[in-house]
Amino acid sequence: MNDYTANLTLDQAANLLRACDGPITVITHAKPDGDAAGTLVALVTALNATGKQARGILCPPIADSLAFLANAYGIDVADDQSALPADTRQLVIVDTGAYSQLGPMEEAVRPLVDRTLILDHHLSGDVQAKDKYIDATAAAAAEIIAALIDKLIDKATIGSQAQQTINEALFTGIASDTGWFRFSNVTPQTHRLAADLIAAGVDHTGLYARLEQAERPEKLKLLIRAVDSLELLADDRAAVMTLHASDFTETGARMEETERLIDIPQQVGTVQVIALISEAQTDHGPQTRVSFRSKPLPGAVNVAELAATFGGGGHARAAGAKIDEPIDQARPRIVAALTQAVSATATR
């Protein structure tokens, strides 16, 4: 991957957007989580509030719990054949900088890198955008966008509906990417932002119910399958859960409903690192998707490095990869790499 570091300040990023005299398109990674969708919606809403012509494009599948964001003003949901609007003057990519995560938009992005701004908090990416603001210390991309919006507008001067949309979208982003403030990426700034948003009227209890307590019964059935597949390795320091395509077919669950399943093995005291391996069928054949998590312990496994060995990336404590192989071929390699990584920590 290329040198994935910032080449402009947040003030310069704000000036870039402020100076744009044409349509601005904002996108994020396919299968957006709460941080990706929330970040995109907050920025698009803020830009439109300043008088810019901005639109956001979300690439499905979109979780039912995020429908309220997907239905916000200026937001479109792409289909697999979607291209970016031909009149895009400035492209903004939020919460990712990796081509592999852009889904059907990857080929549309490549010709536009000379007018692309990336706003991200991940450790790695390979989209060679002209402008990048990367802050890997931010707990969520929503923290970056909140600071950017403060430079773009005075939220007190915009309409109440736009302000509510921005605030709920930002809170969704930080809560989602921090596991509702449980993860090690949480900082004092994270709590300050959350407090400011609650003070501004965000109903955090209502958002929690909407985002975390409205799952379909099919997800519970998938959870049972995931737990039933659980294996403990390396003296119970590593955990692996495996979901085959048949598990999704037989339960009726969707691929996006694997969200949060990987958190379950972290309840075991000895477990230091976890992999959730899922089998997907794509237009190009079988694909194995793996999510990694590690606990913030002394000598913890850097799962971003682990994911990179399979062409993926992410954060030190949370990362993932997509492998264009059937699960029966990819799984043994994933398990071996996971076991080796956690065993190496025991010798440090």
Secondary structure as UniProt FT lines:
FT   HELIX           10..19
FT   STRAND          24..27
FT   HELIX           34..49
FT   TURN            50..51
FT   STRAND          54..58
FT   HELIX           64..66
FT   HELIX           67..70
FT   TURN            73..74
FT   STRAND          75..77
FT   TURN            80..81
FT   TURN            86..87
FT   STRAND          90..94
FT   HELIX           99..101
FT   HELIX           103..105
FT   HELIX           106..109
FT   HELIX           110..115
FT   STRAND          116..120
FT   STRAND          131..134
FT   TURN            136..137
FT   HELIX           141..152
FT   HELIX           155..157
FT   HELIX           160..177
FT   TURN            178..182
FT   TURN            184..185
FT   HELIX           188..199
FT   TURN            200..201
FT   HELIX           204..212
FT   HELIX           217..228
FT   STRAND          231..233
FT   TURN            234..237
FT   STRAND          238..243
FT   HELIX           245..251
FT   HELIX           255..258
FT   TURN            259..260
FT   HELIX           261..267
FT   TURN            269..270
FT   STRAND          273..282
FT   TURN            283..284
FT   STRAND          285..294
FT   TURN            298..299
FT   HELIX           303..308
FT   TURN            309..311
FT   STRAND          313..314
FT   STRAND          318..323
FT   HELIX           327..346
//
